[in-house]
Amino acid sequence: MESVKVGMADLAAVKSPNNLTTLGLGSCVGIALYDKLSQVGGLAHIMLPSSEEIKNNSNKAKFADTAIDILLKEMIALGARRKNLKAKIAGGSQMFSFQSKSDVLRIGERNVNATKRKLKELSIPILGEDTGGNYGRTIVLDTSDGSLMVKTIGHGVRTI
């Protein structure tokens, strides 16, 4: 078994028994997709909600609106069926407190909302979520059963 590391603004898809992990989700969101029948899992570590708001948007894995589409293609190439896909998401913290109420600074919340919008548009149900707060997370997707382990500093470990 290999544990494949997914970096920031990156994504990967694997078949069981390999696992996927990403470190240091702050305002970023980890999007885990899983097909129970084929045991294919995918993980994206997105940094920003929309590729349409940024001029330098060549890295499609960086954005909620484009990363999920690419992840879908990679998973289907490994044998996943789109109709079997389920999602779990983690991250989207507000890592710093701001006096301003400006949405621009609330990147964690915007990432979570953009992720949920895109998954809804693709009719992929979200089975579990560990988002918000003001702390970082590390997540591990187990492709044998689709469980997502969420490790936090000061908030323990939970599986969704």
mmCIF file of the C-alpha atoms, coordinates in Angstrom:
data_MODEL
# 
_entry.id   MODEL 
# 
loop_
_atom_site.group_PDB 
_atom_site.id 
_atom_site.type_symbol 
_atom_site.label_atom_id 
_atom_site.label_alt_id 
_atom_site.label_comp_id 
_atom_site.label_asym_id 
_atom_site.label_entity_id 
_atom_site.label_seq_id 
_atom_site.pdbx_PDB_ins_code 
_atom_site.Cartn_x 
_atom_site.Cartn_y 
_atom_site.Cartn_z 
_atom_site.occupancy 
_atom_site.B_iso_or_equiv 
_atom_site.pdbx_formal_charge 
_atom_site.auth_seq_id 
_atom_site.auth_comp_id 
_atom_site.auth_asym_id 
_atom_site.auth_atom_id 
_atom_site.pdbx_PDB_model_num 
ATOM 1   C CA . MET A 1 1   ? 0.000   0.000  0.000   1.00 0.00 ? 1   MET A CA 1 
ATOM 2   C CA . GLU A 1 2   ? 1.206   3.466  -0.876  1.00 0.00 ? 2   GLU A CA 1 
ATOM 3   C CA . SER A 1 3   ? 0.095   6.719  0.719   1.00 0.00 ? 3   SER A CA 1 
ATOM 4   C CA . VAL A 1 4   ? 0.001   9.313  -2.060  1.00 0.00 ? 4   VAL A CA 1 
ATOM 5   C CA . LYS A 1 5   ? 0.615   12.873 -0.858  1.00 0.00 ? 5   LYS A CA 1 
ATOM 6   C CA . VAL A 1 6   ? -1.419  15.615 -2.490  1.00 0.00 ? 6   VAL A CA 1 
ATOM 7   C CA . GLY A 1 7   ? 0.209   19.042 -2.246  1.00 0.00 ? 7   GLY A CA 1 
ATOM 8   C CA . MET A 1 8   ? -1.413  22.441 -2.092  1.00 0.00 ? 8   MET A CA 1 
ATOM 9   C CA . ALA A 1 9   ? -3.177  23.302 -5.377  1.00 0.00 ? 9   ALA A CA 1 
ATOM 10  C CA . ASP A 1 10  ? -2.795  19.682 -6.462  1.00 0.00 ? 10  ASP A CA 1 
ATOM 11  C CA . LEU A 1 11  ? -4.945  16.586 -6.896  1.00 0.00 ? 11  LEU A CA 1 
ATOM 12  C CA . ALA A 1 12  ? -4.603  12.837 -7.365  1.00 0.00 ? 12  ALA A CA 1 
ATOM 13  C CA . ALA A 1 13  ? -6.708  9.710  -7.893  1.00 0.00 ? 13  ALA A CA 1 
ATOM 14  C CA . VAL A 1 14  ? -5.802  6.165  -6.805  1.00 0.00 ? 14  VAL A CA 1 
ATOM 15  C CA . LYS A 1 15  ? -7.274  2.693  -6.460  1.00 0.00 ? 15  LYS A CA 1 
ATOM 16  C CA . SER A 1 16  ? -7.403  0.730  -3.219  1.00 0.00 ? 16  SER A CA 1 
ATOM 17  C CA . PRO A 1 17  ? -5.286  -0.231 -1.301  1.00 0.00 ? 17  PRO A CA 1 
ATOM 18  C CA . ASN A 1 18  ? -3.510  3.117  -1.824  1.00 0.00 ? 18  ASN A CA 1 
ATOM 19  C CA . ASN A 1 19  ? -4.519  6.046  0.374   1.00 0.00 ? 19  ASN A CA 1 
ATOM 20  C CA . LEU A 1 20  ? -4.484  9.781  -0.288  1.00 0.00 ? 20  LEU A CA 1 
ATOM 21  C CA . THR A 1 21  ? -3.339  12.409 2.185   1.00 0.00 ? 21  THR A CA 1 
ATOM 22  C CA . THR A 1 22  ? -2.968  16.175 2.250   1.00 0.00 ? 22  THR A CA 1 
ATOM 23  C CA . LEU A 1 23  ? -1.371  18.312 4.942   1.00 0.00 ? 23  LEU A CA 1 
ATOM 24  C CA . GLY A 1 24  ? -1.987  21.795 6.216   1.00 0.00 ? 24  GLY A CA 1 
ATOM 25  C CA . LEU A 1 25  ? -5.537  22.614 5.178   1.00 0.00 ? 25  LEU A CA 1 
ATOM 26  C CA . GLY A 1 26  ? -6.163  26.078 6.559   1.00 0.00 ? 26  GLY A CA 1 
ATOM 27  C CA . SER A 1 27  ? -8.486  28.197 4.443   1.00 0.00 ? 27  SER A CA 1 
ATOM 28  C CA . CYS A 1 28  ? -7.914  25.611 1.692   1.00 0.00 ? 28  CYS A CA 1 
ATOM 29  C CA . VAL A 1 29  ? -10.467 22.820 1.258   1.00 0.00 ? 29  VAL A CA 1 
ATOM 30  C CA . GLY A 1 30  ? -9.698  19.145 0.828   1.00 0.00 ? 30  GLY A CA 1 
ATOM 31  C CA . ILE A 1 31  ? -12.251 17.510 -1.453  1.00 0.00 ? 31  ILE A CA 1 
ATOM 32  C CA . ALA A 1 32  ? -12.342 13.720 -1.178  1.00 0.00 ? 32  ALA A CA 1 
ATOM 33  C CA . LEU A 1 33  ? -14.367 11.786 -3.758  1.00 0.00 ? 33  LEU A CA 1 
ATOM 34  C CA . TYR A 1 34  ? -14.951 8.044  -3.498  1.00 0.00 ? 34  TYR A CA 1 
ATOM 35  C CA . ASP A 1 35  ? -16.608 5.256  -5.482  1.00 0.00 ? 35  ASP A CA 1 
ATOM 36  C CA . LYS A 1 36  ? -17.337 2.366  -3.106  1.00 0.00 ? 36  LYS A CA 1 
ATOM 37  C CA . LEU A 1 37  ? -17.870 -0.203 -5.872  1.00 0.00 ? 37  LEU A CA 1 
ATOM 38  C CA . SER A 1 38  ? -14.617 0.364  -7.768  1.00 0.00 ? 38  SER A CA 1 
ATOM 39  C CA . GLN A 1 39  ? -12.705 1.480  -4.616  1.00 0.00 ? 39  GLN A CA 1 
ATOM 40  C CA . VAL A 1 40  ? -11.326 4.462  -6.498  1.00 0.00 ? 40  VAL A CA 1 
ATOM 41  C CA . GLY A 1 41  ? -10.639 7.580  -4.463  1.00 0.00 ? 41  GLY A CA 1 
ATOM 42  C CA . GLY A 1 42  ? -9.673  11.098 -5.422  1.00 0.00 ? 42  GLY A CA 1 
ATOM 43  C CA . LEU A 1 43  ? -8.436  14.053 -3.437  1.00 0.00 ? 43  LEU A CA 1 
ATOM 44  C CA . ALA A 1 44  ? -8.076  17.719 -4.405  1.00 0.00 ? 44  ALA A CA 1 
ATOM 45  C CA . HIS A 1 45  ? -6.457  20.422 -2.234  1.00 0.00 ? 45  HIS A CA 1 
ATOM 46  C CA . ILE A 1 46  ? -8.017  23.647 -3.507  1.00 0.00 ? 46  ILE A CA 1 
ATOM 47  C CA . MET A 1 47  ? -6.835  27.125 -2.519  1.00 0.00 ? 47  MET A CA 1 
ATOM 48  C CA . LEU A 1 48  ? -9.386  29.435 -4.134  1.00 0.00 ? 48  LEU A CA 1 
ATOM 49  C CA . PRO A 1 49  ? -13.091 29.299 -4.995  1.00 0.00 ? 49  PRO A CA 1 
ATOM 50  C CA . SER A 1 50  ? -13.088 30.376 -8.637  1.00 0.00 ? 50  SER A CA 1 
ATOM 51  C CA . SER A 1 51  ? -10.684 30.363 -11.572 1.00 0.00 ? 51  SER A CA 1 
ATOM 52  C CA . GLU A 1 52  ? -12.752 33.165 -13.101 1.00 0.00 ? 52  GLU A CA 1 
ATOM 53  C CA . GLU A 1 53  ? -11.634 35.688 -10.448 1.00 0.00 ? 53  GLU A CA 1 
ATOM 54  C CA . ILE A 1 54  ? -7.893  35.269 -11.095 1.00 0.00 ? 54  ILE A CA 1 
ATOM 55  C CA . LYS A 1 55  ? -5.847  36.183 -14.166 1.00 0.00 ? 55  LYS A CA 1 
ATOM 56  C CA . ASN A 1 56  ? -3.132  33.568 -13.596 1.00 0.00 ? 56  ASN A CA 1 
ATOM 57  C CA . ASN A 1 57  ? -5.423  30.536 -13.510 1.00 0.00 ? 57  ASN A CA 1 
ATOM 58  C CA . SER A 1 58  ? -3.371  27.988 -15.450 1.00 0.00 ? 58  SER A CA 1 
ATOM 59  C CA . ASN A 1 59  ? -3.172  25.588 -12.478 1.00 0.00 ? 59  ASN A CA 1 
ATOM 60  C CA . LYS A 1 60  ? -6.698  24.134 -12.605 1.00 0.00 ? 60  LYS A CA 1 
ATOM 61  C CA . ALA A 1 61  ? -6.123  22.110 -9.397  1.00 0.00 ? 61  ALA A CA 1 
ATOM 62  C CA . LYS A 1 62  ? -5.978  25.372 -7.422  1.00 0.00 ? 62  LYS A CA 1 
ATOM 63  C CA . PHE A 1 63  ? -9.690  26.221 -7.823  1.00 0.00 ? 63  PHE A CA 1 
ATOM 64  C CA . ALA A 1 64  ? -12.915 24.584 -6.618  1.00 0.00 ? 64  ALA A CA 1 
ATOM 65  C CA . ASP A 1 65  ? -14.673 25.207 -9.945  1.00 0.00 ? 65  ASP A CA 1 
ATOM 66  C CA . THR A 1 66  ? -12.044 23.427 -12.079 1.00 0.00 ? 66  THR A CA 1 
ATOM 67  C CA . ALA A 1 67  ? -10.274 20.926 -9.785  1.00 0.00 ? 67  ALA A CA 1 
ATOM 68  C CA . ILE A 1 68  ? -13.364 18.768 -9.236  1.00 0.00 ? 68  ILE A CA 1 
ATOM 69  C CA . ASP A 1 69  ? -13.889 18.344 -13.014 1.00 0.00 ? 69  ASP A CA 1 
ATOM 70  C CA . ILE A 1 70  ? -10.282 17.209 -13.491 1.00 0.00 ? 70  ILE A CA 1 
ATOM 71  C CA . LEU A 1 71  ? -10.492 14.872 -10.494 1.00 0.00 ? 71  LEU A CA 1 
ATOM 72  C CA . LEU A 1 72  ? -13.640 13.298 -11.951 1.00 0.00 ? 72  LEU A CA 1 
ATOM 73  C CA . LYS A 1 73  ? -11.869 12.565 -15.245 1.00 0.00 ? 73  LYS A CA 1 
ATOM 74  C CA . GLU A 1 74  ? -8.881  10.998 -13.473 1.00 0.00 ? 74  GLU A CA 1 
ATOM 75  C CA . MET A 1 75  ? -11.109 8.823  -11.297 1.00 0.00 ? 75  MET A CA 1 
ATOM 76  C CA . ILE A 1 76  ? -13.225 7.645  -14.241 1.00 0.00 ? 76  ILE A CA 1 
ATOM 77  C CA . ALA A 1 77  ? -9.995  6.704  -16.064 1.00 0.00 ? 77  ALA A CA 1 
ATOM 78  C CA . LEU A 1 78  ? -9.228  4.418  -13.084 1.00 0.00 ? 78  LEU A CA 1 
ATOM 79  C CA . GLY A 1 79  ? -12.652 2.753  -13.251 1.00 0.00 ? 79  GLY A CA 1 
ATOM 80  C CA . ALA A 1 80  ? -14.875 4.933  -11.054 1.00 0.00 ? 80  ALA A CA 1 
ATOM 81  C CA . ARG A 1 81  ? -18.479 5.489  -12.126 1.00 0.00 ? 81  ARG A CA 1 
ATOM 82  C CA . ARG A 1 82  ? -19.719 9.043  -11.787 1.00 0.00 ? 82  ARG A CA 1 
ATOM 83  C CA . LYS A 1 83  ? -23.132 7.952  -10.488 1.00 0.00 ? 83  LYS A CA 1 
ATOM 84  C CA . ASN A 1 84  ? -21.451 6.098  -7.588  1.00 0.00 ? 84  ASN A CA 1 
ATOM 85  C CA . LEU A 1 85  ? -19.366 9.047  -6.377  1.00 0.00 ? 85  LEU A CA 1 
ATOM 86  C CA . LYS A 1 86  ? -19.767 10.460 -2.892  1.00 0.00 ? 86  LYS A CA 1 
ATOM 87  C CA . ALA A 1 87  ? -17.890 13.404 -1.384  1.00 0.00 ? 87  ALA A CA 1 
ATOM 88  C CA . LYS A 1 88  ? -16.433 14.398 1.956   1.00 0.00 ? 88  LYS A CA 1 
ATOM 89  C CA . ILE A 1 89  ? -14.875 17.806 2.542   1.00 0.00 ? 89  ILE A CA 1 
ATOM 90  C CA . ALA A 1 90  ? -12.615 19.318 5.183   1.00 0.00 ? 90  ALA A CA 1 
ATOM 91  C CA . GLY A 1 91  ? -10.857 22.640 5.754   1.00 0.00 ? 91  GLY A CA 1 
ATOM 92  C CA . GLY A 1 92  ? -12.120 26.113 4.992   1.00 0.00 ? 92  GLY A CA 1 
ATOM 93  C CA . SER A 1 93  ? -10.898 27.622 8.246   1.00 0.00 ? 93  SER A CA 1 
ATOM 94  C CA . GLN A 1 94  ? -10.798 31.313 9.017   1.00 0.00 ? 94  GLN A CA 1 
ATOM 95  C CA . MET A 1 95  ? -7.146  31.282 10.061  1.00 0.00 ? 95  MET A CA 1 
ATOM 96  C CA . PHE A 1 96  ? -6.896  34.975 10.935  1.00 0.00 ? 96  PHE A CA 1 
ATOM 97  C CA . SER A 1 97  ? -9.412  37.369 12.433  1.00 0.00 ? 97  SER A CA 1 
ATOM 98  C CA . PHE A 1 98  ? -10.164 40.516 10.479  1.00 0.00 ? 98  PHE A CA 1 
ATOM 99  C CA . GLN A 1 99  ? -12.000 43.624 11.586  1.00 0.00 ? 99  GLN A CA 1 
ATOM 100 C CA . SER A 1 100 ? -13.405 44.036 8.098   1.00 0.00 ? 100 SER A CA 1 
ATOM 101 C CA . LYS A 1 101 ? -16.596 42.238 7.087   1.00 0.00 ? 101 LYS A CA 1 
ATOM 102 C CA . SER A 1 102 ? -15.343 42.058 3.496   1.00 0.00 ? 102 SER A CA 1 
ATOM 103 C CA . ASP A 1 103 ? -16.033 38.739 1.733   1.00 0.00 ? 103 ASP A CA 1 
ATOM 104 C CA . VAL A 1 104 ? -12.645 38.954 0.016   1.00 0.00 ? 104 VAL A CA 1 
ATOM 105 C CA . LEU A 1 105 ? -10.921 38.103 3.294   1.00 0.00 ? 105 LEU A CA 1 
ATOM 106 C CA . ARG A 1 106 ? -13.267 35.216 4.134   1.00 0.00 ? 106 ARG A CA 1 
ATOM 107 C CA . ILE A 1 107 ? -11.529 32.837 1.779   1.00 0.00 ? 107 ILE A CA 1 
ATOM 108 C CA . GLY A 1 108 ? -12.156 29.682 3.841   1.00 0.00 ? 108 GLY A CA 1 
ATOM 109 C CA . GLU A 1 109 ? -15.915 30.176 3.871   1.00 0.00 ? 109 GLU A CA 1 
ATOM 110 C CA . ARG A 1 110 ? -15.906 31.096 0.158   1.00 0.00 ? 110 ARG A CA 1 
ATOM 111 C CA . ASN A 1 111 ? -13.898 27.928 -0.641  1.00 0.00 ? 111 ASN A CA 1 
ATOM 112 C CA . VAL A 1 112 ? -16.402 25.749 1.237   1.00 0.00 ? 112 VAL A CA 1 
ATOM 113 C CA . ASN A 1 113 ? -19.381 27.417 -0.473  1.00 0.00 ? 113 ASN A CA 1 
ATOM 114 C CA . ALA A 1 114 ? -17.812 27.122 -3.949  1.00 0.00 ? 114 ALA A CA 1 
ATOM 115 C CA . THR A 1 115 ? -16.997 23.447 -3.312  1.00 0.00 ? 115 THR A CA 1 
ATOM 116 C CA . LYS A 1 116 ? -20.566 22.691 -2.223  1.00 0.00 ? 116 LYS A CA 1 
ATOM 117 C CA . ARG A 1 117 ? -21.982 24.568 -5.230  1.00 0.00 ? 117 ARG A CA 1 
ATOM 118 C CA . LYS A 1 118 ? -19.819 22.611 -7.677  1.00 0.00 ? 118 LYS A CA 1 
ATOM 119 C CA . LEU A 1 119 ? -20.604 19.236 -6.078  1.00 0.00 ? 119 LEU A CA 1 
ATOM 120 C CA . LYS A 1 120 ? -24.330 20.051 -6.148  1.00 0.00 ? 120 LYS A CA 1 
ATOM 121 C CA . GLU A 1 121 ? -24.066 21.063 -9.814  1.00 0.00 ? 121 GLU A CA 1 
ATOM 122 C CA . LEU A 1 122 ? -22.463 17.648 -10.526 1.00 0.00 ? 122 LEU A CA 1 
ATOM 123 C CA . SER A 1 123 ? -25.069 15.811 -8.354  1.00 0.00 ? 123 SER A CA 1 
ATOM 124 C CA . ILE A 1 124 ? -22.373 14.389 -6.066  1.00 0.00 ? 124 ILE A CA 1 
ATOM 125 C CA . PRO A 1 125 ? -23.743 14.079 -2.512  1.00 0.00 ? 125 PRO A CA 1 
ATOM 126 C CA . ILE A 1 126 ? -21.613 15.219 0.436   1.00 0.00 ? 126 ILE A CA 1 
ATOM 127 C CA . LEU A 1 127 ? -21.663 12.487 3.101   1.00 0.00 ? 127 LEU A CA 1 
ATOM 128 C CA . GLY A 1 128 ? -19.416 14.182 5.634   1.00 0.00 ? 128 GLY A CA 1 
ATOM 129 C CA . GLU A 1 129 ? -17.879 17.537 6.393   1.00 0.00 ? 129 GLU A CA 1 
ATOM 130 C CA . ASP A 1 130 ? -15.380 19.010 8.848   1.00 0.00 ? 130 ASP A CA 1 
ATOM 131 C CA . THR A 1 131 ? -15.115 22.674 7.893   1.00 0.00 ? 131 THR A CA 1 
ATOM 132 C CA . GLY A 1 132 ? -14.783 26.116 9.451   1.00 0.00 ? 132 GLY A CA 1 
ATOM 133 C CA . GLY A 1 133 ? -13.185 26.974 12.758  1.00 0.00 ? 133 GLY A CA 1 
ATOM 134 C CA . ASN A 1 134 ? -9.798  28.648 13.030  1.00 0.00 ? 134 ASN A CA 1 
ATOM 135 C CA . TYR A 1 135 ? -7.397  25.686 12.953  1.00 0.00 ? 135 TYR A CA 1 
ATOM 136 C CA . GLY A 1 136 ? -5.573  23.623 10.378  1.00 0.00 ? 136 GLY A CA 1 
ATOM 137 C CA . ARG A 1 137 ? -6.296  20.053 9.362   1.00 0.00 ? 137 ARG A CA 1 
ATOM 138 C CA . THR A 1 138 ? -4.523  17.091 7.809   1.00 0.00 ? 138 THR A CA 1 
ATOM 139 C CA . ILE A 1 139 ? -6.732  14.507 6.090   1.00 0.00 ? 139 ILE A CA 1 
ATOM 140 C CA . VAL A 1 140 ? -6.295  10.907 4.944   1.00 0.00 ? 140 VAL A CA 1 
ATOM 141 C CA . LEU A 1 141 ? -8.734  9.189  2.540   1.00 0.00 ? 141 LEU A CA 1 
ATOM 142 C CA . ASP A 1 142 ? -8.866  5.408  3.013   1.00 0.00 ? 142 ASP A CA 1 
ATOM 143 C CA . THR A 1 143 ? -9.791  3.920  -0.365  1.00 0.00 ? 143 THR A CA 1 
ATOM 144 C CA . SER A 1 144 ? -10.723 0.545  1.121   1.00 0.00 ? 144 SER A CA 1 
ATOM 145 C CA . ASP A 1 145 ? -13.853 2.007  2.748   1.00 0.00 ? 145 ASP A CA 1 
ATOM 146 C CA . GLY A 1 146 ? -14.092 5.720  1.841   1.00 0.00 ? 146 GLY A CA 1 
ATOM 147 C CA . SER A 1 147 ? -13.481 6.936  5.388   1.00 0.00 ? 147 SER A CA 1 
ATOM 148 C CA . LEU A 1 148 ? -11.801 10.297 5.803   1.00 0.00 ? 148 LEU A CA 1 
ATOM 149 C CA . MET A 1 149 ? -9.588  10.766 8.861   1.00 0.00 ? 149 MET A CA 1 
ATOM 150 C CA . VAL A 1 150 ? -9.283  14.404 9.940   1.00 0.00 ? 150 VAL A CA 1 
ATOM 151 C CA . LYS A 1 151 ? -6.359  15.252 12.240  1.00 0.00 ? 151 LYS A CA 1 
ATOM 152 C CA . THR A 1 152 ? -6.195  18.631 13.953  1.00 0.00 ? 152 THR A CA 1 
ATOM 153 C CA . ILE A 1 153 ? -3.870  20.280 16.431  1.00 0.00 ? 153 ILE A CA 1 
ATOM 154 C CA . GLY A 1 154 ? -5.747  20.874 19.653  1.00 0.00 ? 154 GLY A CA 1 
ATOM 155 C CA . HIS A 1 155 ? -9.001  19.377 18.356  1.00 0.00 ? 155 HIS A CA 1 
ATOM 156 C CA . GLY A 1 156 ? -8.054  15.697 18.133  1.00 0.00 ? 156 GLY A CA 1 
ATOM 157 C CA . VAL A 1 157 ? -8.692  13.181 15.376  1.00 0.00 ? 157 VAL A CA 1 
ATOM 158 C CA . ARG A 1 158 ? -12.068 12.215 13.942  1.00 0.00 ? 158 ARG A CA 1 
ATOM 159 C CA . THR A 1 159 ? -13.238 10.081 11.073  1.00 0.00 ? 159 THR A CA 1 
ATOM 160 C CA . ILE A 1 160 ? -16.050 11.193 8.798   1.00 0.00 ? 160 ILE A CA 1 
# 
